[in-house]
């Protein structure tokens, strides 16, 4: 990352795509009759929307570049936190859906952590610390859900 503006452009895109995909997954799980997992995915979508709002608010007075989708250089093919589309398969099991969500949240965490570890800009570092912390909370929440699911227990509230 070369500037705070570039960091915010990436954060806005990442959170926007995560919110959209988790919303799609919530709809798919609801349609498949898996209301509990739909609720979790809706919560993850809402978290991403909150992060998106935060990133946009921080970008409010800055000249954030409007990058075309092809201009983003993600670690993989698409935005790190964009959960795999096959999680929307109505036949997918809850355990597999949770694992896919964990992979997406972990990828978001890894992306922000890489920025934190590689930047020398103190302002970018300060922002990255916040985003890493938020993503770490989501990763831990999903791990709790997975452990409870595997143990046949009620999933955490």
PyMOL commands that set and color helices and strands:
alter all, ss='L'
color gray80, all
select helices_A, chain A and resi 4-31+35-59+69-71+85-88+94-118+122-150
alter helices_A, ss='H'
color red, helices_A
deselect
rebuild
show_as cartoon
